[in-house]
Structures are given as C-alpha cells and as structure tokens.
Amino acid sequence: MAVSYNKLWKMLIDKEMSRTQMRLKAGISTKALAKLGKNESVNIDILIKICVALECDITDIMEIVDNKSATME
C-alpha cells in the first residue's frame, strides 16, 4: 500500500493556490512539501497543519492506494 496526495494538488488548483502559498499558510517546511510531492509518508502533524490551513478533512487531501496504482501515476 502507498499514499497519494493527488487530492491535495487538485484542491490547490481549485483554490487557485500554489504549493508555496499552501506551505507558508500551513507552516510546513520545504522538505515536507518535497516529500508530499513525491507521495512519500509524512508526519501526521504535517497533514493536520495542512487540513487546518485549507479547512478540510484529511480524506480531502490524501488517499491510500495500491502500490501498482501509485507507480502508474
């Protein structure tokens, strides 16, 4: 199983917000943003900060996918 943050990137497009703007609003590091961009695991505290900043639920920004699906994206 793997994690996918495609929902987060789609949400940012809908909100007309850049990744950098989201990073600054959520107060997360560039390293954490890079991990998100690579669909790597991050600390739950980072995901909570993003959810608070974007006023959403964790299921709105991420999903768990089959490893085969994650490599095809």
BAFI-3210 file (N, C-alpha, C; in Angstrom, 3 decimals, decimal comma, padded with zeros to 6 digits):
// residues 73
n [1|2|3|4|5|6|7|8|9|10|11|12|13|14|15|16|17|18|19|20|21|22|23|24|25|26|27|28|29|30|31|32|33|34|35|36|37|38|39|40|41|42|43|44|45|46|47|48|49|50|51|52|53|54|55|56|57|58|59|60|61|62|63|64|65|66|67|68|69|70|71|72|73]
n.u [000,841|000,387|000,688|-001,163|-001,137|-002,628|-005,199|-004,800|-003,244|-005,069|-007,012|-005,629|-005,377|-008,086|-008,549|-006,991|-004,352|-000,915|001,650|003,657|002,356|000,464|002,213|003,397|001,129|000,274|002,456|004,556|007,603|009,971|011,114|009,168|007,155|008,390|008,486|005,764|005,249|006,469|004,893|005,534|005,658|004,617|004,812|001,996|001,310|002,019|000,153|-002,147|-001,713|-001,897|-004,563|-005,898|-005,108|-006,255|-008,839|-010,149|-010,808|-008,758|-009,133|-009,737|-007,381|-005,623|-005,075|-005,066|-003,513|-003,248|-000,081|000,576|-001,077|-000,038|002,493|001,859|000,917]
n.v [-001,187|002,283|005,868|008,604|011,942|013,262|014,313|016,539|018,209|018,683|020,056|022,386|023,515|024,017|025,940|027,906|028,192|028,189|025,680|026,657|028,818|027,381|025,928|027,951|029,038|026,831|026,409|024,565|022,783|023,132|020,724|018,900|019,525|018,702|015,940|015,364|015,959|013,832|011,763|010,549|009,229|011,309|013,024|012,861|015,241|017,191|016,760|017,422|020,170|021,109|020,460|022,115|024,628|024,614|024,209|021,639|018,060|015,226|013,166|014,574|015,390|013,309|009,832|006,282|004,061|001,266|-000,211|-000,712|001,069|003,475|003,595|003,879|006,430]
n.w [000,000|-000,631|-000,324|-001,646|-002,672|-004,524|-004,355|-002,754|-004,421|-006,473|-005,024|-004,390|-006,927|-007,468|-005,519|-006,447|-005,520|-004,889|-004,403|-002,765|-001,509|-000,018|001,603|003,160|004,437|005,916|007,457|007,079|006,325|003,564|003,010|003,894|002,073|-000,275|000,172|000,142|-002,512|-003,714|-003,044|-000,612|002,730|005,419|008,573|010,718|011,949|010,110|008,092|009,501|009,972|007,355|006,774|008,624|007,696|005,138|005,732|005,747|005,635|006,454|004,617|002,396|001,301|000,941|000,038|000,432|-001,638|-003,898|-004,383|-007,073|-008,443|-007,551|-008,727|-011,366|-011,706]
ca.u [000,000|001,114|-000,131|-001,218|-001,601|-003,227|-006,367|-004,279|-002,849|-006,305|-007,648|-004,888|-005,774|-009,442|-008,473|-006,052|-003,294|000,309|002,194|004,393|001,369|-000,074|003,279|003,525|-000,103|000,222|003,637|005,344|008,920|010,155|011,399|007,873|006,476|009,059|008,035|004,390|005,337|006,943|003,966|006,205|004,999|004,988|004,272|000,569|001,216|002,095|-001,153|-003,107|-001,468|-002,448|-006,027|-006,336|-004,894|-007,171|-010,180|-010,656|-010,578|-007,588|-009,525|-009,832|-006,055|-004,810|-005,745|-004,187|-003,716|-002,491|001,261|000,566|-001,699|000,857|003,596|001,341|000,539]
ca.v [000,000|003,547|007,049|009,532|013,284|013,883|015,104|017,823|019,045|019,097|021,063|023,639|024,068|024,549|027,135|028,811|028,380|027,475|024,810|027,523|029,529|026,411|025,619|029,079|029,137|025,697|026,440|023,341|023,007|022,784|019,288|018,213|019,739|017,838|014,571|015,295|015,949|012,511|010,786|009,852|009,371|012,448|013,008|013,220|016,656|017,974|016,637|018,198|021,592|021,380|020,416|023,325|025,768|024,545|023,984|020,410|016,815|014,510|012,384|015,503|015,691|012,118|008,543|005,131|003,391|000,053|000,113|-000,744|002,316|004,593|003,657|004,216|007,847]
ca.w [000,000|-000,734|-000,109|-002,770|-002,311|-005,707|-003,931|-002,262|-005,565|-007,151|-004,178|-004,553|-008,228|-007,308|-004,669|-007,111|-004,535|-005,251|-003,351|-001,842|-000,691|000,934|002,554|004,081|005,230|006,838|008,321|006,942|005,727|002,159|003,000|003,990|000,795|-001,254|000,435|-000,348|-003,966|-004,140|-002,446|000,479|004,032|006,251|009,926|010,783|012,339|008,870|007,439|010,309|009,687|006,018|006,896|009,330|006,800|004,000|006,284|005,152|006,352|005,934|003,437|001,269|000,764|000,705|-000,002|000,396|-002,922|-004,174|-004,900|-008,532|-008,877|-007,215|-009,666|-012,680|-011,761]
c.u [000,889|000,137|-000,058|-001,796|-002,204|-004,445|-005,936|-003,945|-004,073|-007,021|-006,946|-005,227|-007,152|-009,448|-007,561|-004,926|-002,068|000,760|002,935|003,435|000,783|000,959|003,412|002,306|-000,172|001,411|004,442|006,644|008,941|010,447|010,100|007,112|007,073|008,618|006,608|004,385|005,764|006,038|004,643|005,437|005,526|004,323|002,817|000,384|001,255|000,752|-002,220|-002,943|-002,063|-003,968|-006,569|-006,223|-005,898|-008,625|-010,837|-010,356|-009,398|-007,927|-009,703|-008,480|-005,203|-005,667|-004,684|-004,534|-002,877|-001,138|001,302|-000,021|-000,760|001,987|003,138|001,053|001,707]
c.v [001,256|004,698|007,939|010,862|014,008|014,733|016,482|018,738|019,532|020,187|022,409|024,307|024,712|025,842|028,206|029,205|027,581|026,590|025,640|028,296|028,603|026,096|026,715|029,202|028,033|025,685|025,147|023,650|022,653|021,285|018,479|018,349|018,847|016,386|014,374|015,190|014,607|011,393|009,928|010,092|010,598|012,290|013,471|014,691|017,569|017,941|017,423|019,689|021,983|021,418|021,662|024,533|025,791|024,315|022,772|019,218|016,090|013,684|013,263|015,743|014,466|010,875|007,450|004,348|002,119|000,461|000,156|000,546|003,488|004,709|004,046|005,696|008,708]
c.w [000,000|-000,510|-001,353|-002,287|-003,510|-005,354|-003,435|-003,427|-006,347|-006,355|-004,334|-005,878|-008,119|-006,500|-005,266|-006,156|-004,982|-004,091|-002,308|-000,943|000,367|002,004|003,602|004,995|006,280|007,796|008,276|006,193|004,240|002,022|003,040|002,680|-000,291|-001,073|-000,069|-001,872|-004,536|-003,614|-001,386|001,772|004,757|007,617|009,903|011,171|011,111|008,155|008,187|010,043|008,334|006,085|007,588|008,401|005,651|004,422|005,635|006,056|005,709|004,692|002,200|000,604|000,469|000,605|-000,022|-000,862|-002,986|-004,750|-006,415|-009,092|-008,662|-008,219|-011,069|-012,814|-012,126]
res [m|a|v|s|y|n|k|l|w|k|m|l|i|d|k|e|m|s|r|t|q|m|r|l|k|a|g|i|s|t|k|a|l|a|k|l|g|k|n|e|s|v|n|i|d|i|l|i|k|i|c|v|a|l|e|c|d|i|t|d|i|m|e|i|v|d|n|k|s|a|t|m|e]
***
